[in-house]
Amino acid sequence: MATSAGAAPTATTVPPRLRRFLPLNPEKLKAGSSAEAMEEDGALRLEGVIFDVDGTLCEPQNYMFGQMREAMGIPKSVDILEHIYSLPASEQEGAMSKIQAIERDAMKLQKPQPGLVELMTYLDKRGIRKGICTRNFDAPVAHLLTTFLPDQTFFPILTRAFRPPKPHPAPLLHIASEWNVPASSCIMVGDSIDDMASGFAAGAATVLLCHSHNEALRENAWTDLGVQRLDDLVGVLEDGFEGLAKEEMVVE
């Protein structure tokens, strides 16, 4: 897996933008409008959807983060991966092993999100690429895919081995480059502020999968659209995605 080795882009400003995609169902084009005319009016062709894992493809397992911070001896305000990468090189492997052990235990309890199979089947039907961008390590991702989506293909799959991780835009930009498409033609689906920030900064549209712990993020400046279930996106994409990010953002 290629990594960006922590390289950061020059600071740029991402302006407010209306995010619109053409309906995936051609019969849903507005009366008298062609796809070409809608593109001239600012609608894009959707090329791919990028998914987070914990809390997005599977139900949230937020208890893991408390266990990880306890194992690391760090408060909630400290990012777990940033803490590990700040340790002396000789200590990083041991610290990473501690959180991987917690993830291995948690993956045995994974539950698929409602509408998971329905959405993936729909995207395949419409010929839309699917990728994964997660701060998990490889094993829980592989476990989820082999258990709940054995017949589905996701490429690329970026785990925490890719640096810098979300909320940096680099992993999403890497996925778009692997697809040879602009990030603006993609959607990032996730359940955390890291997902929304990464997607927005990369220029992708952002979809928040809402649950009891993240409802406030629906109104966040970086969230284009909120849904309650994954398969709510089927109707949205059939009819034509429309969302609005509310303010500009400076990306360091």
C-alpha positions, -999 to +999 in steps of 0.1 A: +000+000+000+014+034-010+015+060+018+021+097+018+045+095+047+031+124+065+036+150+037+013+180+041+000+201+012+005+239+011-023+257+029-053+263+006-088+277+011-117+256+001-146+279-006-183+273+001-198+251-027-231+236-037-226+198-041-249+184-068-247+151-087-267+140-117-294+114-110-281+079-113-315+070-127-316+086-162-354+087-161-351+111-131-336+139-152-357+170-150-382+173-177-366+189-207-331+187-193-303+165-206-273+153-185-251+177-204-274+207-196-274+197-160-236+195-159-234+230-174-256+241-145-232+227-120-243+191-115-215+165-116-214+128-126-209+107-095-178+085-100-173+068-066-183+066-029-158+063-001-168+047+032-156+049+067-158+016+086-167+018+124-200+035+128-206+036+091-204+001+075-209-014+110-227-001+140-206+022+163-183+006+188-173+038+205-165+020+238-132+010+221-119+045+222-122+047+260-104+014+263-076+026+240-071+058+259-070+040+292-044+016+277-024+046+265-029+066+297-042+097+277-072+119+281-102+122+257-087+154+243-057+136+228-059+119+194-050+083+198-030+079+166-012+112+170-002+102+205+013+069+193+032+086+164+046+111+189+062+083+210+098+073+205+101+049+176+111+021+200+077+025+219+054+028+189+051-009+180+041-018+216+015+010+218+000+000+185-002-036+196-023-026+226-049-008+205-049-036+179-057-061+206-088-040+216-099-038+180-095-076+175-118-082+205-143-056+192-144-070+157-160-102+169-190-081+180-194-062+148-230-057+136-237-045+100-254-011+096-291-013+085-293-010+047-256-020+042-262-048+016-290-029-001-268+002-007-238-018-019-259-038-043-274-006-057-240+010-062-229-021-081-260-020-102-253+016-111-216+010-118-203+033-090-169+026-076-166+019-038-136+026-016-128+025+021-109+051+042-106+042+079-083+048+109-087+011+118-061-014+111-065-041+085-079-071+105-113-055+115-119-042+080-112-077+065-134-093+091-163-070+083-160-075+046-157-112+046-185-116+072-211-092+058-201-083+023-183-114+009-193-107-027-185-070-028-154-053-041-139-022-026-108-005-040-087+011-027-089+002+010-069+026+030-064+018+067-042+036+093-011+024+075-017+053+052-004+085+066-015+112+072-049+097+082-082+115+084-090+143+091-063+151+066-076+151+030-047+131+017-063+096+019-094+107+000-073+125-026-052+093-030-084+072-036-096+097-062-062+095-079-063+057-079-097+060-097-083+087-120-112+110-112-114+144-094-123+142-057-151+166-064-169+137-083-169+115-051-189+112-019-174+105+015-198+087+038-189+086+075-202+092+110-175+114+126-161+149+124-129+134+109-149+119+080-166+152+073-134+173+076-114+150+054-141+148+027-148+185+027-111+194+026-105+170-003-134+187-022-157+156-021-193+158-010-199+145+025-227+124+039-231+119+077-247+086+088-265+099+118-269+081+152-275+091+188-239+102+194-234+125+164-267+143+155-250+177+161-227+170+132-257+172+108-255+210+110-217+211+109-202+234+082-185+204+065-216+181+063-235+183+030-262+158+039-274+136+068-291+102+065-305+078+091-297+046+072-272+036+045-300+027+021-315+061+024-288+071-001-304+049-027-333+073-033-310+103-029-287+091-056-315+079-079-331+114-078-299+134-079-278+143-048-280+179-036-263+193-005-247+225+007-215+229+027-219+261+046-185+279+049-150+280+035-122+260+052-084+266+053-065+234+049-029+234+062 
